[in-house]
Amino acid sequence: MNLDTIPYNKLYNAMVALEEADVFNVKTQGFAILKKCVKAKQERVALDLLKFIHIDPSGDDNAVFYWACTYGMTQLVEKLLLDPRVHPDQPCSEEQNAITPLRSACYEGRIDVVKQLLADARVDFQKNQTRAIRNTVEKSHLDVLDLLLKQPDADVSAGHNVALRWAVERCNARILKRILQEPNVDPNDAHENDQSAVQLVLQSDDVTKHIAALVLEDHRSIYTQAQLDEANGVGCGGEKSAYLRTLKPKPLPKPVEEASSKTTENRFELHIYVHVKQE
């Protein structure tokens, strides 16, 4: 029996008949049909096929689970998570760059699936988080980003604050505001030849005034008068250029040791003055 030619709504009955006649054929054809159903977004049919104990859903490096997460099939994901043969954190060999189910769900904005995966102890959030957060920022899924950043030990600054730079490049104010709420974000940080978020808003003509203001008015941002002058020279007018001309430089703060030393010295001088005055 060739299951490929049978309509989805008749697959289950066909599999029942096939199992009674030829268990081996169920094993060989069953998984391929299961994966086909999932990639065709036939969640109900896929759930029915999982009733056949001879079908191993973990074949092809857990491809069935990966596509179920990608397409947001929450019922199927829940069912597969109960199967000990399924590994929920295994990258899909059918995709480039070894994308895990969590990263794919984040990229597609499948927040309910992301919740299911984060609740499973077998999913390594620390291993996934840098790229998962980046994928979420890339596709502007604010609800998923907020969920990820609420995880214990979440670090949106990983990868030299690449998520922050991506939010600036895409001029996404909502995502940018959420990232800047995190205490460990550094708008001045950049990796090797990359630009920092501060450099991006100063030097790129594609960055709007609103995005520039969000970054430059953040208390952690640092920039010199020379950088402001250069930015105004590069710009060709408009609201952003006018805004930049209103700014004053925000240099590096003085080292804590120096400030502490001066405070101690001032206290010493005040003590001597009071002592002499009393005499």
Backbone as CSV, one residue per row, in Angstrom:
resi,resn,N_x,N_y,N_z,CA_x,CA_y,CA_z,C_x,C_y,C_z
1,MET,0.850,-1.196,0.000,0.000,0.000,0.000,0.888,1.249,0.000
2,ASN,0.641,2.189,-0.901,1.402,3.435,-0.973,0.629,4.528,-0.248
3,LEU,1.096,4.874,0.950,0.390,5.845,1.768,0.489,7.266,1.219
4,ASP,1.470,7.520,0.347,1.640,8.865,-0.200,0.441,9.311,-1.029
5,THR,-0.280,8.380,-1.575,-1.388,8.723,-2.469,-2.728,8.832,-1.751
6,ILE,-2.743,8.581,-0.451,-3.992,8.578,0.309,-4.255,9.969,0.892
7,PRO,-5.472,10.509,0.763,-5.803,11.824,1.331,-5.591,11.837,2.846
8,TYR,-5.280,13.014,3.397,-4.989,13.134,4.823,-6.137,12.635,5.696
9,ASN,-7.365,12.925,5.291,-8.501,12.535,6.123,-8.766,11.028,6.130
10,LYS,-8.054,10.303,5.287,-8.237,8.845,5.247,-6.972,8.095,5.684
11,LEU,-5.968,8.843,6.087,-4.690,8.219,6.436,-4.794,7.307,7.654
12,TYR,-5.511,7.754,8.678,-5.567,6.975,9.899,-6.155,5.586,9.648
13,ASN,-7.289,5.521,8.963,-7.912,4.224,8.674,-7.011,3.362,7.797
14,ALA,-6.288,4.013,6.883,-5.372,3.271,6.020,-4.228,2.677,6.843
15,MET,-3.767,3.432,7.842,-2.689,2.943,8.698,-3.166,1.782,9.563
16,VAL,-4.401,1.848,10.018,-4.958,0.740,10.809,-4.957,-0.544,9.991
17,ALA,-5.419,-0.439,8.759,-5.465,-1.616,7.878,-4.061,-2.111,7.579
18,LEU,-3.138,-1.180,7.389,-1.756,-1.562,7.062,-1.085,-2.241,8.251
19,GLU,-1.362,-1.751,9.467,-0.742,-2.326,10.654,-1.203,-3.771,10.861
20,GLU,-2.460,-4.035,10.567,-2.981,-5.392,10.716,-2.358,-6.348,9.703
21,ALA,-2.019,-5.805,8.545,-1.487,-6.667,7.481,0.032,-6.715,7.447
22,ASP,0.675,-5.584,7.805,2.125,-5.502,7.605,2.730,-4.497,8.588
23,VAL,3.113,-4.973,9.782,3.683,-4.090,10.804,4.988,-3.469,10.317
24,PHE,5.798,-4.232,9.617,7.088,-3.717,9.133,6.881,-2.516,8.217
25,ASN,5.892,-2.554,7.382,5.618,-1.462,6.459,5.162,-0.209,7.208
26,VAL,4.477,-0.401,8.324,4.082,0.732,9.152,5.317,1.446,9.683
27,LYS,6.296,0.652,10.115,7.532,1.243,10.637,8.284,2.020,9.565
28,THR,8.348,1.482,8.382,9.140,2.111,7.322,8.430,3.308,6.690
29,GLN,7.126,3.195,6.506,6.386,4.287,5.881,5.791,5.267,6.893
30,GLY,5.556,4.784,8.093,4.839,5.583,9.087,5.498,6.908,9.416
31,PHE,6.816,6.881,9.670,7.486,8.129,10.050,7.481,9.128,8.907
32,ALA,7.746,8.656,7.700,7.753,9.557,6.549,6.401,10.232,6.368
33,ILE,5.335,9.487,6.576,3.988,10.045,6.463,3.723,11.033,7.601
34,LEU,4.195,10.680,8.803,4.024,11.574,9.951,4.701,12.918,9.691
35,LYS,5.926,12.883,9.222,6.651,14.128,8.945,5.979,14.928,7.837
36,LYS,5.486,14.216,6.835,4.778,14.875,5.736,3.543,15.604,6.261
37,CYS,2.804,14.977,7.157,1.605,15.595,7.728,1.955,16.857,8.518
38,VAL,3.024,16.785,9.301,3.419,17.938,10.113,3.857,19.097,9.225
39,LYS,4.667,18.820,8.211,5.133,19.885,7.323,3.993,20.457,6.478
40,ALA,2.918,19.669,6.334,1.728,20.165,5.639,0.749,20.825,6.615
41,LYS,1.170,20.943,7.870,0.382,21.587,8.928,-0.925,20.850,9.212
42,GLN,-0.876,19.542,9.103,-2.035,18.694,9.406,-1.872,18.151,10.831
43,GLU,-2.062,19.032,11.809,-1.791,18.660,13.202,-2.701,17.538,13.688
44,ARG,-3.983,17.599,13.385,-4.910,16.577,13.857,-4.561,15.202,13.307
45,VAL,-4.201,15.136,12.037,-3.806,13.859,11.435,-2.533,13.341,12.099
46,ALA,-1.592,14.234,12.341,-0.335,13.839,12.981,-0.584,13.272,14.377
47,LEU,-1.491,13.894,15.115,-1.831,13.392,16.451,-2.417,11.988,16.376
48,ASP,-3.245,11.745,15.374,-3.812,10.407,15.189,-2.721,9.384,14.870
49,LEU,-1.760,9.788,14.051,-0.691,8.861,13.666,0.202,8.482,14.842
50,LEU,0.296,9.371,15.824,1.127,9.074,16.998,0.535,7.950,17.850
51,LYS,-0.697,7.575,17.567,-1.317,6.464,18.298,-0.713,5.126,17.911
52,PHE,-0.003,5.088,16.790,0.624,3.838,16.345,1.985,3.690,17.023
53,ILE,2.095,2.703,17.890,3.306,2.533,18.692,4.511,2.170,17.837
54,HIS,4.274,1.704,16.628,5.395,1.299,15.784,6.039,2.487,15.065
55,ILE,5.463,3.655,15.181,6.045,4.852,14.555,6.917,5.567,15.573
56,ASP,8.194,5.728,15.258,9.127,6.444,16.125,9.190,7.907,15.671
57,PRO,8.659,8.847,16.462,8.607,10.246,16.033,9.939,10.986,16.113
58,SER,10.980,10.312,16.613,12.266,10.987,16.786,13.196,10.840,15.582
59,GLY,12.701,10.234,14.510,13.548,10.040,13.332,14.012,11.336,12.708
60,ASP,15.041,11.222,11.864,15.615,12.390,11.173,15.969,13.506,12.148
61,ASP,16.671,13.148,13.226,17.088,14.133,14.228,15.920,14.943,14.774
62,ASN,14.852,14.266,15.124,13.677,14.899,15.732,13.048,15.967,14.833
63,ALA,13.051,15.680,13.522,12.511,16.647,12.565,11.030,16.929,12.805
64,VAL,10.263,15.919,13.184,8.834,16.106,13.432,8.617,17.123,14.553
65,PHE,9.388,16.979,15.622,9.259,17.908,16.751,9.667,19.316,16.335
66,TYR,10.738,19.424,15.578,11.212,20.738,15.125,10.132,21.461,14.323
67,TRP,9.523,20.770,13.355,8.513,21.412,12.515,7.235,21.696,13.292
68,ALA,6.916,20.868,14.268,5.752,21.136,15.112,5.949,22.431,15.900
69,CYS,7.167,22.639,16.403,7.488,23.883,17.116,7.471,25.070,16.165
70,THR,8.033,24.889,14.995,8.106,25.971,14.009,6.727,26.458,13.604
71,TYR,5.789,25.536,13.435,4.445,25.894,12.983,3.475,26.174,14.129
72,GLY,3.961,26.124,15.364,3.115,26.464,16.499,2.048,25.444,16.827
73,MET,2.336,24.174,16.607,1.366,23.105,16.890,1.467,22.700,18.360
74,THR,0.824,23.452,19.209,0.992,23.276,20.652,0.534,21.904,21.154
75,GLN,-0.562,21.377,20.610,-1.042,20.062,21.048,-0.065,18.960,20.662
76,LEU,0.462,19.062,19.470,1.425,18.065,19.011,2.730,18.174,19.792
77,VAL,3.157,19.391,20.059,4.364,19.600,20.861,4.194,18.996,22.245
78,GLU,3.040,19.245,22.860,2.766,18.684,24.187,2.826,17.158,24.163
79,LYS,2.244,16.561,23.135,2.247,15.102,23.012,3.663,14.560,22.815
80,LEU,4.426,15.204,21.966,5.786,14.739,21.681,6.714,14.905,22.874
81,LEU,6.493,15.942,23.676,7.329,16.144,24.860,7.175,15.016,25.870
82,LEU,6.076,14.285,25.799,5.845,13.162,26.711,6.520,11.882,26.237
83,ASP,7.025,11.897,25.003,7.666,10.712,24.439,9.168,10.749,24.759
84,PRO,9.671,9.780,25.509,11.087,9.797,25.912,12.054,9.676,24.742
85,ARG,11.572,9.266,23.576,12.452,9.143,22.418,12.743,10.499,21.767
86,VAL,11.925,11.478,22.085,12.067,12.805,21.476,13.020,13.662,22.300
87,HIS,13.976,14.305,21.629,14.906,15.222,22.294,14.527,16.645,21.895
88,PRO,13.951,17.436,22.814,13.420,18.752,22.454,14.461,19.838,22.192
89,ASP,15.730,19.532,22.407,16.753,20.570,22.221,17.724,20.238,21.088
90,GLN,17.386,19.250,20.288,18.286,18.821,19.221,18.116,19.694,17.978
91,PRO,19.220,20.209,17.421,19.131,21.000,16.195,18.578,20.173,15.043
92,CYS,17.888,20.833,14.139,17.297,20.142,12.990,18.312,20.030,11.863
93,SER,18.561,18.808,11.423,19.537,18.586,10.347,19.009,19.049,8.996
94,GLU,17.709,19.319,8.910,17.130,19.770,7.647,17.281,21.274,7.446
95,GLU,17.738,21.973,8.486,17.903,23.416,8.416,19.377,23.787,8.506
96,GLN,19.735,24.902,7.910,21.106,25.376,7.997,21.360,25.977,9.382
97,ASN,22.627,26.080,9.747,23.058,26.734,10.992,22.591,26.025,12.253
98,ALA,22.229,24.750,12.132,21.888,23.933,13.310,20.881,24.642,14.219
99,ILE,19.737,25.003,13.675,18.710,25.720,14.429,17.963,24.749,15.344
100,THR,17.838,25.105,16.598,17.106,24.281,17.558,15.613,24.630,17.510
101,PRO,14.765,23.758,18.056,13.330,24.066,18.105,13.024,25.384,18.812
102,LEU,13.746,25.699,19.907,13.502,26.939,20.632,13.817,28.153,19.765
103,ARG,14.941,28.130,19.088,15.309,29.256,18.220,14.294,29.440,17.101
104,SER,13.833,28.344,16.527,12.864,28.432,15.439,11.534,28.990,15.934
105,ALA,11.091,28.526,17.098,9.837,29.025,17.670,9.934,30.518,17.988
106,CYS,11.095,30.957,18.462,11.304,32.384,18.739,11.264,33.195,17.447
107,TYR,11.916,32.693,16.421,11.961,33.385,15.136,10.559,33.553,14.553
108,GLU,9.730,32.524,14.715,8.376,32.552,14.161,7.368,33.224,15.091
109,GLY,7.811,33.574,16.299,6.902,34.231,17.237,5.884,33.310,17.871
110,ARG,6.212,32.030,18.014,5.286,31.042,18.585,5.422,31.064,20.107
111,ILE,4.830,32.070,20.736,5.055,32.272,22.166,4.561,31.105,23.013
112,ASP,3.446,30.472,22.643,2.949,29.339,23.431,3.905,28.144,23.367
113,VAL,4.490,27.923,22.206,5.477,26.848,22.078,6.737,27.208,22.851
114,VAL,7.140,28.469,22.797,8.319,28.910,23.548,8.108,28.643,25.043
115,LYS,6.920,28.915,25.536,6.608,28.631,26.951,6.731,27.141,27.244
116,GLN,6.236,26.313,26.333,6.313,24.863,26.526,7.771,24.397,26.582
117,LEU,8.593,24.941,25.711,10.000,24.526,25.646,10.776,25.002,26.872
118,LEU,10.519,26.228,27.293,11.237,26.759,28.454,10.864,26.026,29.731
119,ALA,9.685,25.436,29.751,9.241,24.683,30.934,9.833,23.283,30.989
120,ASP,10.488,22.847,29.917,11.074,21.511,29.863,12.554,21.580,30.261
121,ALA,12.924,20.818,31.273,14.291,20.864,31.812,15.339,20.405,30.803
122,ARG,14.929,19.692,29.763,15.895,19.209,28.772,16.320,20.292,27.793
123,VAL,15.610,21.395,27.765,15.957,22.508,26.874,16.938,23.417,27.598
124,ASP,18.126,23.578,27.024,19.193,24.373,27.626,19.036,25.838,27.202
125,PHE,18.436,26.636,28.069,18.213,28.044,27.729,19.525,28.796,27.576
126,GLN,20.489,28.514,28.439,21.761,29.226,28.364,22.454,29.011,27.019
127,LYS,22.371,27.804,26.519,23.000,27.495,25.227,22.267,28.188,24.080
128,ASN,20.985,28.341,24.207,20.152,28.868,23.133,19.943,30.374,23.168
129,GLN,20.138,30.996,24.329,19.570,32.325,24.534,20.116,33.407,23.609
130,THR,21.427,33.420,23.330,21.975,34.506,22.509,21.321,34.549,21.132
131,ARG,21.255,33.410,20.468,20.666,33.367,19.133,19.146,33.445,19.184
132,ALA,18.553,32.902,20.229,17.093,32.985,20.362,16.653,34.436,20.523
133,ILE,17.359,35.178,21.363,17.045,36.594,21.557,17.285,37.370,20.263
134,ARG,18.385,37.056,19.590,18.678,37.742,18.330,17.592,37.468,17.288
135,ASN,17.144,36.210,17.195,16.081,35.868,16.248,14.778,36.597,16.575
136,THR,14.500,36.728,17.870,13.287,37.416,18.305,13.337,38.896,17.950
137,VAL,14.500,39.508,18.164,14.685,40.923,17.821,14.586,41.123,16.315
138,GLU,15.192,40.211,15.569,15.183,40.309,14.109,13.763,40.353,13.564
139,LYS,12.870,39.568,14.153,11.489,39.485,13.661,10.517,40.346,14.475
140,SER,11.062,41.113,15.436,10.261,42.086,16.200,9.126,41.459,17.002
141,HIS,9.387,40.334,17.636,8.379,39.682,18.475,8.571,40.144,19.926
142,LEU,7.934,41.244,20.284,8.131,41.843,21.605,7.677,40.918,22.735
143,ASP,6.552,40.230,22.548,6.044,39.356,23.614,6.997,38.195,23.890
144,VAL,7.582,37.651,22.834,8.539,36.552,23.011,9.818,37.073,23.662
145,LEU,10.283,38.243,23.231,11.486,38.834,23.821,11.293,39.063,25.310
146,ASP,10.153,39.600,25.690,9.874,39.854,27.101,9.883,38.558,27.900
147,LEU,9.340,37.494,27.322,9.339,36.183,27.982,10.767,35.672,28.172
148,LEU,11.585,35.797,27.150,12.970,35.324,27.239,13.761,36.099,28.291
149,LEU,13.554,37.410,28.342,14.327,38.243,29.267,13.903,38.053,30.715
150,LYS,12.760,37.424,30.942,12.305,37.144,32.297,12.839,35.815,32.826
151,GLN,13.573,35.090,31.977,14.139,33.815,32.416,15.316,34.049,33.357
152,PRO,15.522,33.165,34.333,16.675,33.308,35.224,17.986,33.342,34.425
153,ASP,18.842,34.258,34.783,20.162,34.399,34.154,20.086,34.817,32.683
154,ALA,18.966,35.366,32.252,18.891,35.873,30.880,19.855,37.044,30.723
155,ASP,20.552,37.093,29.601,21.549,38.138,29.379,21.409,38.677,27.957
156,VAL,20.694,39.771,27.821,20.463,40.348,26.494,21.719,41.041,25.960
157,SER,22.725,41.227,26.820,23.962,41.876,26.379,24.963,40.887,25.771
158,ALA,24.634,39.599,25.772,25.542,38.585,25.238,25.893,38.883,23.785
159,GLY,27.084,38.448,23.385,27.516,38.709,22.015,27.822,40.169,21.781
160,HIS,28.395,40.828,22.795,28.734,42.252,22.706,27.522,43.102,22.325
161,ASN,26.399,42.848,23.016,25.184,43.651,22.851,24.667,43.666,21.414
162,VAL,24.781,42.512,20.747,24.342,42.430,19.351,22.837,42.646,19.220
163,ALA,22.051,42.208,20.204,20.593,42.391,20.134,20.239,43.879,20.149
164,LEU,20.954,44.649,20.940,20.723,46.093,20.994,21.034,46.744,19.652
165,ARG,22.134,46.356,19.047,22.515,46.933,17.747,21.490,46.558,16.668
166,TRP,20.998,45.332,16.718,20.000,44.914,15.726,18.720,45.732,15.876
167,ALA,18.324,46.013,17.110,17.124,46.820,17.346,17.312,48.228,16.785
168,VAL,18.523,48.777,16.928,18.829,50.110,16.381,18.796,50.075,14.856
169,GLU,19.441,49.079,14.278,19.498,48.976,12.813,18.106,48.859,12.199
170,ARG,17.207,48.198,12.907,15.851,48.010,12.383,14.899,49.120,12.813
171,CYS,15.441,50.104,13.554,14.638,51.250,14.012,13.350,50.794,14.691
172,ASN,13.471,49.766,15.528,12.310,49.232,16.232,12.286,49.805,17.649
173,ALA,11.482,50.840,17.859,11.468,51.548,19.130,10.976,50.676,20.281
174,ARG,9.936,49.866,20.061,9.386,49.040,21.143,10.406,48.006,21.621
175,ILE,11.068,47.362,20.682,12.091,46.373,21.041,13.270,47.069,21.728
176,LEU,13.662,48.218,21.201,14.792,48.960,21.758,14.514,49.390,23.192
177,LYS,13.324,49.900,23.436,12.962,50.312,24.795,13.032,49.137,25.762
178,ARG,12.554,47.966,25.326,12.557,46.790,26.214,13.982,46.351,26.522
179,ILE,14.843,46.382,25.530,16.230,45.970,25.757,16.937,46.947,26.694
180,LEU,16.686,48.231,26.534,17.344,49.243,27.366,16.878,49.189,28.816
181,GLN,15.798,48.469,29.098,15.356,48.297,30.484,16.266,47.350,31.267
182,GLU,17.037,46.546,30.548,17.900,45.569,31.211,19.151,46.258,31.767
183,PRO,19.500,45.994,33.026,20.616,46.711,33.664,21.997,46.387,33.107
184,ASN,22.137,45.237,32.450,23.469,44.843,31.978,23.741,45.248,30.532
185,VAL,22.855,46.014,29.935,23.049,46.465,28.554,24.075,47.596,28.513
186,ASP,24.935,47.573,27.495,25.944,48.619,27.333,25.858,49.192,25.918
187,PRO,25.307,50.403,25.751,25.181,51.000,24.419,26.515,51.345,23.770
188,ASN,27.596,51.296,24.561,28.918,51.655,24.043,29.732,50.443,23.613
189,ASP,29.198,49.265,23.829,29.937,48.033,23.567,29.818,47.619,22.107
190,ALA,30.921,47.108,21.563,30.922,46.601,20.185,31.983,45.525,20.063
191,HIS,31.797,44.626,19.115,32.724,43.524,18.905,33.639,43.828,17.721
192,GLU,34.933,43.923,17.999,35.970,44.132,16.982,35.608,45.263,16.021
193,ASN,35.296,44.927,14.774,35.061,45.964,13.765,33.616,46.451,13.706
194,ASP,32.744,45.894,14.563,31.355,46.335,14.583,31.223,47.694,15.255
195,GLN,30.143,48.377,14.976,29.848,49.631,15.633,28.998,49.385,16.871
196,SER,29.189,50.224,17.878,28.327,50.152,19.048,26.991,50.805,18.709
197,ALA,26.023,50.659,19.604,24.718,51.281,19.380,24.851,52.801,19.308
198,VAL,25.718,53.361,20.157,25.953,54.817,20.131,26.545,55.242,18.794
199,GLN,27.539,54.511,18.315,28.151,54.845,17.028,27.150,54.716,15.887
200,LEU,26.294,53.720,15.956,25.292,53.516,14.911,24.345,54.705,14.792
201,VAL,23.817,55.156,15.934,22.841,56.245,15.869,23.496,57.560,15.463
202,LEU,24.792,57.703,15.736,25.485,58.935,15.362,25.889,58.948,13.891
203,GLN,26.223,57.785,13.354,26.832,57.744,12.023,25.900,57.274,10.907
204,SER,24.802,56.640,11.253,23.929,56.106,10.209,22.804,57.088,9.876
205,ASP,22.648,57.396,8.602,21.558,58.264,8.153,20.208,57.558,8.208
206,ASP,20.230,56.230,8.339,18.981,55.455,8.345,18.303,55.449,9.708
207,VAL,19.036,55.866,10.748,18.486,55.864,12.101,17.683,57.144,12.326
208,THR,16.456,57.003,12.806,15.578,58.146,13.009,15.940,58.927,14.277
209,LYS,15.378,60.119,14.386,15.594,60.949,15.578,15.098,60.230,16.831
210,HIS,13.951,59.579,16.749,13.379,58.905,17.911,14.296,57.801,18.412
211,ILE,14.822,56.996,17.513,15.738,55.916,17.898,17.030,56.501,18.468
212,ALA,17.537,57.563,17.837,18.760,58.210,18.319,18.566,58.727,19.743
213,ALA,17.400,59.317,20.004,17.135,59.861,21.335,17.069,58.765,22.390
214,LEU,16.458,57.631,22.040,16.357,56.527,22.995,17.739,56.046,23.430
215,VAL,18.662,55.983,22.492,20.008,55.490,22.807,20.856,56.570,23.472
216,LEU,20.911,57.755,22.887,21.815,58.799,23.373,21.390,59.376,24.719
217,GLU,20.110,59.315,25.040,19.645,59.828,26.326,19.643,58.755,27.409
218,ASP,20.049,57.547,27.051,20.218,56.508,28.065,21.402,56.897,28.961
219,HIS,21.257,56.704,30.253,22.279,57.179,31.198,23.625,56.501,31.031
220,ARG,23.661,55.368,30.322,24.921,54.642,30.143,25.688,55.063,28.893
221,SER,25.041,55.784,28.009,25.671,56.151,26.734,26.753,57.205,26.931
222,ILE,27.843,57.043,26.188,28.987,57.948,26.279,29.353,58.409,24.872
223,TYR,29.566,59.727,24.706,29.990,60.255,23.411,30.634,61.626,23.624
224,THR,31.537,61.989,22.747,32.304,63.223,22.859,31.731,64.312,21.945
225,GLN,32.223,65.519,22.136,31.819,66.622,21.260,32.300,66.377,19.841
226,ALA,33.478,65.767,19.722,34.016,65.464,18.386,33.093,64.503,17.641
227,GLN,32.544,63.517,18.352,31.618,62.573,17.730,30.332,63.270,17.289
228,LEU,29.842,64.186,18.108,28.632,64.934,17.758,28.876,65.819,16.537
229,ASP,30.056,66.481,16.512,30.390,67.342,15.381,30.504,66.526,14.095
230,GLU,31.135,65.344,14.207,31.278,64.481,13.039,29.924,63.996,12.550
231,ALA,29.046,63.653,13.475,27.708,63.190,13.108,26.930,64.282,12.385
232,ASN,27.058,65.520,12.823,26.379,66.623,12.156,26.983,66.903,10.793
233,GLY,28.276,66.602,10.649,28.914,66.790,9.349,28.483,65.745,8.347
234,VAL,28.252,64.516,8.857,27.827,63.422,7.978,26.372,63.587,7.570
235,GLY,25.535,64.047,8.511,24.106,64.168,8.250,23.801,65.227,7.208
236,CYS,22.625,65.185,6.674,22.239,66.132,5.629,20.988,66.896,6.069
237,GLY,20.953,67.274,7.347,19.818,68.034,7.840,18.717,67.135,8.355
238,GLY,17.557,67.746,8.615,16.420,66.977,9.100,16.315,67.000,10.607
239,GLU,15.294,66.313,11.125,15.022,66.310,12.554,16.168,65.734,13.377
240,LYS,16.752,64.656,12.885,17.828,64.022,13.650,19.026,64.952,13.772
241,SER,19.404,65.597,12.685,20.544,66.508,12.723,20.282,67.668,13.668
242,ALA,19.068,68.201,13.627,18.711,69.289,14.532,18.745,68.830,15.986
243,TYR,18.315,67.606,16.211,18.340,67.056,17.566,19.775,66.900,18.063
244,LEU,20.647,66.399,17.224,22.039,66.180,17.626,22.721,67.491,18.012
245,ARG,22.330,68.583,17.377,22.944,69.882,17.680,22.532,70.398,19.066
246,THR,21.483,69.814,19.630,21.056,70.242,20.971,21.773,69.474,22.082
247,LEU,22.487,68.443,21.726,23.113,67.588,22.732,24.447,68.149,23.209
248,LYS,24.760,67.823,24.440,26.072,68.110,25.001,26.805,66.785,25.196
249,PRO,28.128,66.806,25.105,28.887,65.545,25.221,28.688,64.887,26.587
250,LYS,28.778,63.562,26.581,28.698,62.780,27.813,29.986,61.970,27.922
251,PRO,31.035,62.553,28.491,32.342,61.869,28.550,32.350,60.748,29.565
252,LEU,33.460,60.018,29.552,33.634,58.944,30.528,33.605,59.509,31.936
253,PRO,32.931,58.850,32.883,32.929,59.320,34.274,34.313,59.172,34.893
254,LYS,34.594,59.977,35.880,35.887,59.893,36.549,35.995,58.576,37.306
255,PRO,37.204,58.010,37.346,37.384,56.745,38.081,36.956,56.875,39.528
256,VAL,36.404,55.806,40.061,35.917,55.809,41.437,37.034,56.093,42.414
257,GLU,38.244,55.551,42.144,39.370,55.731,43.057,39.729,57.198,43.183
258,GLU,39.751,57.902,42.033,40.122,59.316,42.032,39.109,60.138,42.811
259,ALA,37.820,59.845,42.567,36.774,60.576,43.265,36.841,60.310,44.762
260,SER,37.103,59.066,45.146,37.193,58.695,46.552,38.366,59.380,47.213
261,SER,39.506,59.466,46.481,40.708,60.095,47.001,40.472,61.569,47.266
262,LYS,39.811,62.256,46.323,39.545,63.678,46.477,38.593,63.935,47.642
263,THR,37.616,63.052,47.836,36.670,63.202,48.941,37.384,63.092,50.270
264,THR,38.294,62.114,50.370,39.075,61.928,51.598,39.949,63.143,51.870
265,GLU,40.588,63.662,50.777,41.469,64.824,50.904,40.685,66.048,51.377
266,ASN,39.493,66.247,50.819,38.670,67.395,51.205,38.238,67.297,52.660
267,ARG,37.899,66.057,53.080,37.502,65.876,54.471,38.666,66.187,55.411
268,PHE,39.892,65.815,54.996,41.085,66.052,55.811,41.336,67.547,55.950
269,GLU,41.209,68.284,54.805,41.423,69.727,54.825,40.381,70.414,55.696
270,LEU,39.118,69.946,55.617,38.059,70.527,56.426,38.325,70.293,57.905
271,HIS,38.835,69.124,58.256,39.127,68.786,59.645,40.196,69.724,60.203
272,ILE,41.259,69.995,59.402,42.333,70.892,59.833,41.790,72.301,60.031
273,TYR,40.944,72.732,59.094,40.389,74.085,59.165,39.546,74.264,60.434
274,VAL,38.716,73.275,60.713,37.861,73.358,61.905,38.698,73.348,63.163
275,HIS,39.760,72.527,63.192,40.619,72.413,64.355,41.323,73.741,64.638
276,VAL,41.854,74.387,63.590,42.546,75.677,63.737,41.573,76.743,64.183
277,LYS,40.375,76.729,63.651,39.346,77.709,63.955,38.980,77.624,65.430
278,GLN,38.908,76.369,65.952,38.540,76.205,67.339,39.615,76.718,68.284
279,GLU,40.898,76.587,67.896,41.996,77.062,68.730,42.052,78.609,68.773
